[in-house]
Amino acid sequence: MSVDQSFIELNARQRARALLDDGTFRELLDPFQRVASPWLERQGIVPQADDGMVVARGTIEGQSAVIVAIEGAFQGGSMGEVSGAKMASALELAAQDNRNGIATQAVLLLETGGVRLQEANLGLAAIADIHAAIVDLRRYTPVIGIVAGTVGCFGGMSIAAALCSRLIVTREARLGLNGPQVIEQEAGIAEYDSRDRPFIWSMTGGDVRYASGFVDALVEDSLQEVKNSMLSFIREGVPPHHRSDNYDYYLSKLSTFDTSVQASREVTTALFSDSATNQEDK
């Protein structure tokens, strides 16, 4: 596999394999295990044998590692009971490894629209387990999140991304709590036009999220750049502060925001641009 190829064009399984050391990829609960959602077929939806979630063990620079990759091409990367349980369990086992003296790295490849509506509360419960597992694991080792494209990372899984020790994005990535269609549906097209792609990327695209301090690295759509950034953050170890610990700062910023004015890239960047520096200072 060429090291300078597009990262976005790879599927979830290819991404996980490419980030692990050569020849160490070993998938847990692979498609041949047939651990699929029991709920989709009842609703007329063809399930997928791995439920759109790839859990891979291997090594990164010779050290034990787990990579959990969401397949955005299946149901928009949505999180259901099975897929969510696979991610949460992988993170919980990695934390257990670390507590037992087995240093295990963790990387999350997040291409997801959030909870799977067809599984509703089951998906939400699974996402809550993922949040708890990230917070537990990040005490021992940096949990690296990567959002590359083309689905982006939204809903409850955007909270999972925010809980990661370090977050890497490309310019093509999007990161936001609510997706464009949801905002338009609830607030109207005048507030958020889900078909206005330049506007959407100006608000939730990778470069503006980086400029606002919500992510730690902005890289080109290159397997080698993504991998180099991941390795750099792993070598740095657990950060002294996590972004999610700095909630007082973000709340104070939000309290000054004038909601009567249409939000824009310039407004949001100006509001949060010093967040990364502020977090390191605290």
ZADO-1210 file (C-alpha; in nm, 4 decimals, padded with zeros to 6 digits):
<atoms>
<atom x="00.0000" y="00.0000" z="00.0000" code="MET" pos="1"/>
<atom x="00.1499" y="00.3326" z="-00.1085" code="SER" pos="2"/>
<atom x="00.2322" y="00.5567" z="00.1874" code="VAL" pos="3"/>
<atom x="00.1403" y="00.8792" z="00.0068" code="ASP" pos="4"/>
<atom x="-00.2075" y="00.7775" z="-00.1073" code="GLN" pos="5"/>
<atom x="-00.5371" y="00.9356" z="-00.0062" code="SER" pos="6"/>
<atom x="-00.6504" y="00.8406" z="00.3447" code="PHE" pos="7"/>
<atom x="-01.0114" y="00.9382" z="00.2752" code="ILE" pos="8"/>
<atom x="-01.0420" y="00.6960" z="-00.0168" code="GLU" pos="9"/>
<atom x="-00.9600" y="00.3987" z="00.2068" code="LEU" pos="10"/>
<atom x="-01.2421" y="00.2100" z="00.3750" code="ASN" pos="11"/>
<atom x="-01.2453" y="00.1541" z="00.7512" code="ALA" pos="12"/>
<atom x="-01.0626" y="-00.1796" z="00.7401" code="ARG" pos="13"/>
<atom x="-00.7946" y="-00.0447" z="00.5062" code="GLN" pos="14"/>
<atom x="-00.7406" y="00.2592" z="00.7273" code="ARG" pos="15"/>
<atom x="-00.6938" y="00.0475" z="01.0382" code="ALA" pos="16"/>
<atom x="-00.4537" y="-00.1880" z="00.8614" code="ARG" pos="17"/>
<atom x="-00.2497" y="00.1017" z="00.7210" code="ALA" pos="18"/>
<atom x="-00.1994" y="00.2682" z="01.0614" code="LEU" pos="19"/>
<atom x="-00.0804" y="-00.0485" z="01.2352" code="LEU" pos="20"/>
<atom x="00.2691" y="-00.1890" z="01.1916" code="ASP" pos="21"/>
<atom x="00.3000" y="-00.4002" z="00.8763" code="ASP" pos="22"/>
<atom x="00.1808" y="-00.7560" z="00.9230" code="GLY" pos="23"/>
<atom x="00.0333" y="-00.7052" z="01.2715" code="THR" pos="24"/>
<atom x="-00.3315" y="-00.6376" z="01.1805" code="PHE" pos="25"/>
<atom x="-00.5674" y="-00.8836" z="01.3500" code="ARG" pos="26"/>
<atom x="-00.9404" y="-00.8167" z="01.3453" code="GLU" pos="27"/>
<atom x="-01.1645" y="-00.8992" z="01.6403" code="LEU" pos="28"/>
<atom x="-01.5251" y="-01.0019" z="01.5678" code="LEU" pos="29"/>
<atom x="-01.4643" y="-00.9821" z="01.1946" code="ASP" pos="30"/>
<atom x="-01.7467" y="-01.0228" z="00.9404" code="PRO" pos="31"/>
<atom x="-01.7099" y="-01.4026" z="00.9451" code="PHE" pos="32"/>
<atom x="-01.8306" y="-01.3996" z="01.3060" code="GLN" pos="33"/>
<atom x="-02.1667" y="-01.2642" z="01.1805" code="ARG" pos="34"/>
<atom x="-02.2197" y="-01.0336" z="01.4778" code="VAL" pos="35"/>
<atom x="-02.4750" y="-00.8068" z="01.3107" code="ALA" pos="36"/>
<atom x="-02.7532" y="-00.5836" z="01.4357" code="SER" pos="37"/>
<atom x="-03.0673" y="-00.7848" z="01.5201" code="PRO" pos="38"/>
<atom x="-03.2899" y="-00.4800" z="01.4654" code="TRP" pos="39"/>
<atom x="-03.2266" y="-00.3601" z="01.1101" code="LEU" pos="40"/>
<atom x="-03.3730" y="-00.6517" z="00.9147" code="GLU" pos="41"/>
<atom x="-03.7019" y="-00.6167" z="01.1048" code="ARG" pos="42"/>
<atom x="-03.7223" y="-00.2636" z="00.9648" code="GLN" pos="43"/>
<atom x="-03.6476" y="-00.3614" z="00.6074" code="GLY" pos="44"/>
<atom x="-03.2783" y="-00.2683" z="00.6197" code="ILE" pos="45"/>
<atom x="-03.0095" y="-00.5111" z="00.5087" code="VAL" pos="46"/>
<atom x="-02.7652" y="-00.5539" z="00.8004" code="PRO" pos="47"/>
<atom x="-02.3894" y="-00.5748" z="00.7640" code="GLN" pos="48"/>
<atom x="-02.1967" y="-00.8673" z="00.9103" code="ALA" pos="49"/>
<atom x="-01.9635" y="-00.6437" z="01.1141" code="ASP" pos="50"/>
<atom x="-02.2314" y="-00.3760" z="01.1785" code="ASP" pos="51"/>
<atom x="-02.0043" y="-00.1176" z="01.0212" code="GLY" pos="52"/>
<atom x="-01.7437" y="-00.1350" z="01.2989" code="MET" pos="53"/>
<atom x="-01.3882" y="-00.2639" z="01.2590" code="VAL" pos="54"/>
<atom x="-01.1904" y="-00.3496" z="01.5731" code="VAL" pos="55"/>
<atom x="-00.8269" y="-00.4309" z="01.5003" code="ALA" pos="56"/>
<atom x="-00.5434" y="-00.5333" z="01.7292" code="ARG" pos="57"/>
<atom x="-00.1785" y="-00.5063" z="01.6365" code="GLY" pos="58"/>
<atom x="00.1193" y="-00.2901" z="01.7190" code="THR" pos="59"/>
<atom x="00.2193" y="00.0701" z="01.6572" code="ILE" pos="60"/>
<atom x="00.5961" y="00.1187" z="01.6624" code="GLU" pos="61"/>
<atom x="00.6189" y="-00.2209" z="01.8261" code="GLY" pos="62"/>
<atom x="00.3783" y="-00.1452" z="02.1094" code="GLN" pos="63"/>
<atom x="00.0403" y="-00.3108" z="02.1627" code="SER" pos="64"/>
<atom x="-00.2421" y="-00.1115" z="02.0041" code="ALA" pos="65"/>
<atom x="-00.6098" y="-00.1219" z="01.9200" code="VAL" pos="66"/>
<atom x="-00.7668" y="00.0708" z="01.6340" code="ILE" pos="67"/>
<atom x="-01.1434" y="00.1063" z="01.6145" code="VAL" pos="68"/>
<atom x="-01.2647" y="00.2244" z="01.2748" code="ALA" pos="69"/>
<atom x="-01.6216" y="00.3184" z="01.1827" code="ILE" pos="70"/>
<atom x="-01.7301" y="00.2404" z="00.8259" code="GLU" pos="71"/>
<atom x="-01.9034" y="00.5573" z="00.7096" code="GLY" pos="72"/>
<atom x="-02.0374" y="00.3851" z="00.3981" code="ALA" pos="73"/>
<atom x="-02.2730" y="00.1679" z="00.6064" code="PHE" pos="74"/>
<atom x="-02.5763" y="00.3560" z="00.7386" code="GLN" pos="75"/>
<atom x="-02.3748" y="00.6779" z="00.7481" code="GLY" pos="76"/>
<atom x="-02.1455" y="00.5339" z="01.0123" code="GLY" pos="77"/>
<atom x="-02.4364" y="00.5372" z="01.2566" code="SER" pos="78"/>
<atom x="-02.3945" y="00.3814" z="01.5998" code="MET" pos="79"/>
<atom x="-02.6240" y="00.0977" z="01.7010" code="GLY" pos="80"/>
<atom x="-02.6286" y="-00.1567" z="01.9792" code="GLU" pos="81"/>
<atom x="-02.3737" y="-00.3935" z="01.8250" code="VAL" pos="82"/>
<atom x="-02.1357" y="-00.1419" z="01.6690" code="SER" pos="83"/>
<atom x="-02.1370" y="00.0697" z="01.9831" code="GLY" pos="84"/>
<atom x="-02.0728" y="-00.2315" z="02.2050" code="ALA" pos="85"/>
<atom x="-01.7773" y="-00.3326" z="01.9877" code="LYS" pos="86"/>
<atom x="-01.6128" y="00.0091" z="02.0264" code="MET" pos="87"/>
<atom x="-01.6871" y="00.0438" z="02.3974" code="ALA" pos="88"/>
<atom x="-01.5640" y="-00.3089" z="02.4727" code="SER" pos="89"/>
<atom x="-01.2416" y="-00.2557" z="02.2783" code="ALA" pos="90"/>
<atom x="-01.1684" y="00.0602" z="02.4784" code="LEU" pos="91"/>
<atom x="-01.2552" y="-00.1099" z="02.8074" code="GLU" pos="92"/>
<atom x="-01.0213" y="-00.4003" z="02.7281" code="LEU" pos="93"/>
<atom x="-00.7433" y="-00.1546" z="02.6384" code="ALA" pos="94"/>
<atom x="-00.7882" y="00.0172" z="02.9764" code="ALA" pos="95"/>
<atom x="-00.7771" y="-00.3224" z="03.1468" code="GLN" pos="96"/>
<atom x="-00.4528" y="-00.4025" z="02.9618" code="ASP" pos="97"/>
<atom x="-00.2966" y="-00.0803" z="03.0872" code="ASN" pos="98"/>
<atom x="-00.4069" y="-00.1461" z="03.4448" code="ARG" pos="99"/>
<atom x="-00.2451" y="-00.4890" z="03.4177" code="ASN" pos="100"/>
<atom x="00.0837" y="-00.3392" z="03.3053" code="GLY" pos="101"/>
<atom x="00.0384" y="-00.4018" z="02.9316" code="ILE" pos="102"/>
<atom x="00.0805" y="-00.0632" z="02.7654" code="ALA" pos="103"/>
<atom x="-00.1818" y="-00.0479" z="02.4891" code="THR" pos="104"/>
<atom x="-00.2368" y="00.2453" z="02.2531" code="GLN" pos="105"/>
<atom x="-00.5813" y="00.3412" z="02.1214" code="ALA" pos="106"/>
<atom x="-00.6822" y="00.5120" z="01.7968" code="VAL" pos="107"/>
<atom x="-01.0408" y="00.5900" z="01.6932" code="LEU" pos="108"/>
<atom x="-01.1300" y="00.6507" z="01.3287" code="LEU" pos="109"/>
<atom x="-01.4519" y="00.8481" z="01.3500" code="LEU" pos="110"/>
<atom x="-01.6709" y="00.8685" z="01.0402" code="GLU" pos="111"/>
<atom x="-02.0187" y="00.8810" z="01.1883" code="THR" pos="112"/>
<atom x="-02.3440" y="01.0702" z="01.1890" code="GLY" pos="113"/>
<atom x="-02.4040" y="00.9704" z="01.5504" code="GLY" pos="114"/>
<atom x="-02.6738" y="00.7452" z="01.6885" code="VAL" pos="115"/>
<atom x="-02.8564" y="00.5078" z="01.4528" code="ARG" pos="116"/>
<atom x="-03.2160" y="00.6280" z="01.4583" code="LEU" pos="117"/>
<atom x="-03.3493" y="00.2779" z="01.3915" code="GLN" pos="118"/>
<atom x="-03.1982" y="00.1631" z="01.7215" code="GLU" pos="119"/>
<atom x="-03.2655" y="00.4827" z="01.9181" code="ALA" pos="120"/>
<atom x="-03.2086" y="00.4312" z="02.2913" code="ASN" pos="121"/>
<atom x="-02.9921" y="00.1235" z="02.2393" code="LEU" pos="122"/>
<atom x="-02.7531" y="00.3319" z="02.0299" code="GLY" pos="123"/>
<atom x="-02.7571" y="00.6183" z="02.2789" code="LEU" pos="124"/>
<atom x="-02.6736" y="00.3820" z="02.5636" code="ALA" pos="125"/>
<atom x="-02.3836" y="00.2407" z="02.3628" code="ALA" pos="126"/>
<atom x="-02.2503" y="00.5911" z="02.2926" code="ILE" pos="127"/>
<atom x="-02.2658" y="00.6712" z="02.6649" code="ALA" pos="128"/>
<atom x="-02.0567" y="00.3580" z="02.7293" code="ASP" pos="129"/>
<atom x="-01.8061" y="00.4793" z="02.4690" code="ILE" pos="130"/>
<atom x="-01.7784" y="00.8173" z="02.6422" code="HIS" pos="131"/>
<atom x="-01.7130" y="00.6533" z="02.9784" code="ALA" pos="132"/>
<atom x="-01.4581" y="00.4154" z="02.8269" code="ALA" pos="133"/>
<atom x="-01.2618" y="00.6989" z="02.6619" code="ILE" pos="134"/>
<atom x="-01.2442" y="00.8959" z="02.9871" code="VAL" pos="135"/>
<atom x="-01.1243" y="00.5852" z="03.1700" code="ASP" pos="136"/>
<atom x="-00.8624" y="00.4868" z="02.9112" code="LEU" pos="137"/>
<atom x="-00.7164" y="00.8337" z="02.8522" code="ARG" pos="138"/>
<atom x="-00.5749" y="00.8328" z="03.2076" code="ARG" pos="139"/>
<atom x="-00.3255" y="00.5676" z="03.0986" code="TYR" pos="140"/>
<atom x="-00.2538" y="00.6380" z="02.7347" code="THR" pos="141"/>
<atom x="-00.3468" y="00.9066" z="02.4813" code="PRO" pos="142"/>
<atom x="-00.6666" y="00.8220" z="02.2957" code="VAL" pos="143"/>
<atom x="-00.6137" y="00.9547" z="01.9430" code="ILE" pos="144"/>
<atom x="-00.9208" y="01.0462" z="01.7374" code="GLY" pos="145"/>
<atom x="-00.9052" y="01.0915" z="01.3587" code="ILE" pos="146"/>
<atom x="-01.1824" y="01.2474" z="01.1451" code="VAL" pos="147"/>
<atom x="-01.0889" y="01.2392" z="00.7782" code="ALA" pos="148"/>
<atom x="-01.4047" y="01.2462" z="00.5628" code="GLY" pos="149"/>
<atom x="-01.6387" y="01.2163" z="00.3887" code="THR" pos="150"/>
<atom x="-01.9073" y="01.1536" z="00.6490" code="VAL" pos="151"/>
<atom x="-01.7656" y="01.3700" z="00.9272" code="GLY" pos="152"/>
<atom x="-01.8359" y="01.3245" z="01.2965" code="CYS" pos="153"/>
<atom x="-02.1669" y="01.4371" z="01.4463" code="PHE" pos="154"/>
<atom x="-02.4157" y="01.3737" z="01.7240" code="GLY" pos="155"/>
<atom x="-02.3120" y="01.1914" z="02.0374" code="GLY" pos="156"/>
<atom x="-01.9965" y="01.0727" z="01.8644" code="MET" pos="157"/>
<atom x="-01.8796" y="01.4330" z="01.8273" code="SER" pos="158"/>
<atom x="-01.8745" y="01.4308" z="02.2085" code="ILE" pos="159"/>
<atom x="-01.6621" y="01.1160" z="02.1899" code="ALA" pos="160"/>
<atom x="-01.4261" y="01.3036" z="01.9580" code="ALA" pos="161"/>
<atom x="-01.4068" y="01.5945" z="02.2039" code="ALA" pos="162"/>
<atom x="-01.3174" y="01.3515" z="02.4832" code="LEU" pos="163"/>
<atom x="-01.0177" y="01.2156" z="02.2916" code="CYS" pos="164"/>
<atom x="-00.6739" y="01.3145" z="02.4186" code="SER" pos="165"/>
<atom x="-00.5797" y="01.4416" z="02.0737" code="ARG" pos="166"/>
<atom x="-00.7889" y="01.4944" z="01.7612" code="LEU" pos="167"/>
<atom x="-00.6618" y="01.4934" z="01.4021" code="ILE" pos="168"/>
<atom x="-00.8649" y="01.6192" z="01.1042" code="VAL" pos="169"/>
<atom x="-00.8270" y="01.6887" z="00.7342" code="THR" pos="170"/>
<atom x="-00.9721" y="01.9915" z="00.5552" code="ARG" pos="171"/>
<atom x="-01.2387" y="01.7632" z="00.4122" code="GLU" pos="172"/>
<atom x="-01.3523" y="01.6576" z="00.7599" code="ALA" pos="173"/>
<atom x="-01.6536" y="01.8011" z="00.9419" code="ARG" pos="174"/>
<atom x="-01.7119" y="01.8071" z="01.3145" code="LEU" pos="175"/>
<atom x="-02.0269" y="01.9258" z="01.4893" code="GLY" pos="176"/>
<atom x="-02.2812" y="01.8283" z="01.7503" code="LEU" pos="177"/>
<atom x="-02.5785" y="01.8488" z="01.5111" code="ASN" pos="178"/>
<atom x="-02.5686" y="01.7648" z="01.1415" code="GLY" pos="179"/>
<atom x="-02.6721" y="02.0237" z="00.8787" code="PRO" pos="180"/>
<atom x="-03.0038" y="01.8523" z="00.7977" code="GLN" pos="181"/>
<atom x="-03.0979" y="01.8354" z="01.1663" code="VAL" pos="182"/>
<atom x="-03.0272" y="02.2047" z="01.2225" code="ILE" pos="183"/>
<atom x="-03.2221" y="02.3043" z="00.9119" code="GLU" pos="184"/>
<atom x="-03.5144" y="02.0855" z="01.0152" code="GLN" pos="185"/>
<atom x="-03.5309" y="02.2331" z="01.3651" code="GLU" pos="186"/>
<atom x="-03.4324" y="02.5967" z="01.3022" code="ALA" pos="187"/>
<atom x="-03.5220" y="02.6545" z="00.9377" code="GLY" pos="188"/>
<atom x="-03.3275" y="02.7067" z="00.6180" code="ILE" pos="189"/>
<atom x="-03.2639" y="03.0731" z="00.7001" code="ALA" pos="190"/>
<atom x="-03.0615" y="02.9594" z="01.0012" code="GLU" pos="191"/>
<atom x="-02.8743" y="02.6758" z="00.8310" code="TYR" pos="192"/>
<atom x="-02.9003" y="02.5753" z="00.4662" code="ASP" pos="193"/>
<atom x="-02.7949" y="02.2100" z="00.4518" code="SER" pos="194"/>
<atom x="-02.7335" y="02.2376" z="00.0751" code="ARG" pos="195"/>
<atom x="-02.4885" y="02.5274" z="00.1080" code="ASP" pos="196"/>
<atom x="-02.1662" y="02.3282" z="00.1166" code="ARG" pos="197"/>
<atom x="-01.9252" y="02.6261" z="00.1389" code="PRO" pos="198"/>
<atom x="-02.1213" y="02.7581" z="00.4383" code="PHE" pos="199"/>
<atom x="-02.1271" y="02.4154" z="00.6079" code="ILE" pos="200"/>
<atom x="-01.7517" y="02.3702" z="00.5733" code="TRP" pos="201"/>
<atom x="-01.6937" y="02.7286" z="00.6880" code="SER" pos="202"/>
<atom x="-01.8716" y="02.6410" z="01.0136" code="MET" pos="203"/>
<atom x="-01.7795" y="02.2772" z="01.0788" code="THR" pos="204"/>
<atom x="-01.4939" y="02.1982" z="00.8374" code="GLY" pos="205"/>
<atom x="-01.1564" y="02.0728" z="00.9545" code="GLY" pos="206"/>
<atom x="-00.9654" y="02.3952" z="00.9003" code="ASP" pos="207"/>
<atom x="-01.2071" y="02.6157" z="01.0968" code="VAL" pos="208"/>
<atom x="-01.2240" y="02.3616" z="01.3789" code="ARG" pos="209"/>
<atom x="-00.8444" y="02.3669" z="01.3925" code="TYR" pos="210"/>
<atom x="-00.8316" y="02.7480" z="01.3835" code="ALA" pos="211"/>
<atom x="-01.0831" y="02.7553" z="01.6694" code="SER" pos="212"/>
<atom x="-00.8768" y="02.5208" z="01.8842" code="GLY" pos="213"/>
<atom x="-01.1233" y="02.2323" z="01.8851" code="PHE" pos="214"/>
<atom x="-00.8771" y="01.9913" z="01.7209" code="VAL" pos="215"/>
<atom x="-00.5038" y="01.9437" z="01.7625" code="ASP" pos="216"/>
<atom x="-00.3765" y="01.8812" z="01.4103" code="ALA" pos="217"/>
<atom x="-00.4884" y="01.9684" z="01.0579" code="LEU" pos="218"/>
<atom x="-00.3336" y="01.7448" z="00.7924" code="VAL" pos="219"/>
<atom x="-00.3657" y="01.6918" z="00.4212" code="GLU" pos="220"/>
<atom x="-00.5573" y="01.3930" z="00.2826" code="ASP" pos="221"/>
<atom x="-00.2468" y="01.1754" z="00.2917" code="SER" pos="222"/>
<atom x="-00.1994" y="00.8418" z="00.4625" code="LEU" pos="223"/>
<atom x="00.1555" y="00.9369" z="00.5518" code="GLN" pos="224"/>
<atom x="00.0562" y="01.2731" z="00.7037" code="GLU" pos="225"/>
<atom x="-00.2233" y="01.1166" z="00.9065" code="VAL" pos="226"/>
<atom x="00.0089" y="00.8435" z="01.0310" code="LYS" pos="227"/>
<atom x="00.2912" y="01.0853" z="01.1161" code="ASN" pos="228"/>
<atom x="00.0541" y="01.3051" z="01.3159" code="SER" pos="229"/>
<atom x="-00.0849" y="01.0012" z="01.4997" code="MET" pos="230"/>
<atom x="00.2644" y="00.8789" z="01.5858" code="LEU" pos="231"/>
<atom x="00.3691" y="01.2239" z="01.7075" code="SER" pos="232"/>
<atom x="00.0776" y="01.2449" z="01.9513" code="PHE" pos="233"/>
<atom x="00.1307" y="00.8884" z="02.0745" code="ILE" pos="234"/>
<atom x="00.4979" y="00.9683" z="02.1480" code="ARG" pos="235"/>
<atom x="00.3944" y="01.2762" z="02.3468" code="GLU" pos="236"/>
<atom x="00.1990" y="01.0574" z="02.5863" code="GLY" pos="237"/>
<atom x="-00.0969" y="01.1599" z="02.7997" code="VAL" pos="238"/>
<atom x="-00.1432" y="01.5402" z="02.7793" code="PRO" pos="239"/>
<atom x="-00.1302" y="01.7380" z="03.1054" code="PRO" pos="240"/>
<atom x="-00.4812" y="01.8690" z="03.0395" code="HIS" pos="241"/>
<atom x="-00.7681" y="01.7451" z="02.8273" code="HIS" pos="242"/>
<atom x="-00.9832" y="01.9815" z="02.6278" code="ARG" pos="243"/>
<atom x="-01.2987" y="01.8553" z="02.7961" code="SER" pos="244"/>
<atom x="-01.1589" y="01.9538" z="03.1377" code="ASP" pos="245"/>
<atom x="-01.1670" y="02.3166" z="03.0268" code="ASN" pos="246"/>
<atom x="-01.5461" y="02.3491" z="03.0244" code="TYR" pos="247"/>
<atom x="-01.5506" y="02.6667" z="03.2369" code="ASP" pos="248"/>
<atom x="-01.3537" y="02.8476" z="02.9685" code="TYR" pos="249"/>
<atom x="-01.5866" y="02.7386" z="02.6879" code="TYR" pos="250"/>
<atom x="-01.8978" y="02.8253" z="02.8878" code="LEU" pos="251"/>
<atom x="-01.7633" y="03.1743" z="02.9531" code="SER" pos="252"/>
<atom x="-01.7018" y="03.2199" z="02.5817" code="LYS" pos="253"/>
<atom x="-02.0487" y="03.0985" z="02.4860" code="LEU" pos="254"/>
<atom x="-02.2095" y="03.3349" z="02.7358" code="SER" pos="255"/>
<atom x="-02.0702" y="03.6303" z="02.5377" code="THR" pos="256"/>
<atom x="-02.2014" y="03.5113" z="02.2014" code="PHE" pos="257"/>
<atom x="-02.4755" y="03.7248" z="02.0458" code="ASP" pos="258"/>
<atom x="-02.7312" y="03.4744" z="01.9131" code="THR" pos="259"/>
<atom x="-02.9205" y="03.7487" z="01.7285" code="SER" pos="260"/>
<atom x="-02.6361" y="03.7675" z="01.4760" code="VAL" pos="261"/>
<atom x="-02.5862" y="03.4997" z="01.2100" code="GLN" pos="262"/>
<atom x="-02.2837" y="03.2908" z="01.3036" code="ALA" pos="263"/>
<atom x="-01.9926" y="03.2854" z="01.0589" code="SER" pos="264"/>
<atom x="-01.6427" y="03.1444" z="01.0332" code="ARG" pos="265"/>
<atom x="-01.4950" y="03.4790" z="01.1314" code="GLU" pos="266"/>
<atom x="-01.7176" y="03.5137" z="01.4384" code="VAL" pos="267"/>
<atom x="-01.6610" y="03.1624" z="01.5682" code="THR" pos="268"/>
<atom x="-01.2878" y="03.1691" z="01.5020" code="THR" pos="269"/>
<atom x="-01.2533" y="03.5010" z="01.6830" code="ALA" pos="270"/>
<atom x="-01.4574" y="03.3675" z="01.9738" code="LEU" pos="271"/>
<atom x="-01.2568" y="03.0489" z="02.0272" code="PHE" pos="272"/>
<atom x="-00.9217" y="03.1037" z="01.8537" code="SER" pos="273"/>
<atom x="-00.7252" y="03.1251" z="02.1776" code="ASP" pos="274"/>
<atom x="-00.8863" y="02.8133" z="02.3256" code="SER" pos="275"/>
<atom x="-00.5908" y="02.5850" z="02.2647" code="ALA" pos="276"/>
<atom x="-00.3471" y="02.8273" z="02.4252" code="THR" pos="277"/>
<atom x="-00.5858" y="02.8914" z="02.7114" code="ASN" pos="278"/>
<atom x="-00.6249" y="02.5200" z="02.7772" code="GLN" pos="279"/>
<atom x="-00.2502" y="02.4656" z="02.8004" code="GLU" pos="280"/>
<atom x="-00.2216" y="02.7559" z="03.0443" code="ASP" pos="281"/>
<atom x="-00.4815" y="02.6197" z="03.2849" code="LYS" pos="282"/>
</atoms>
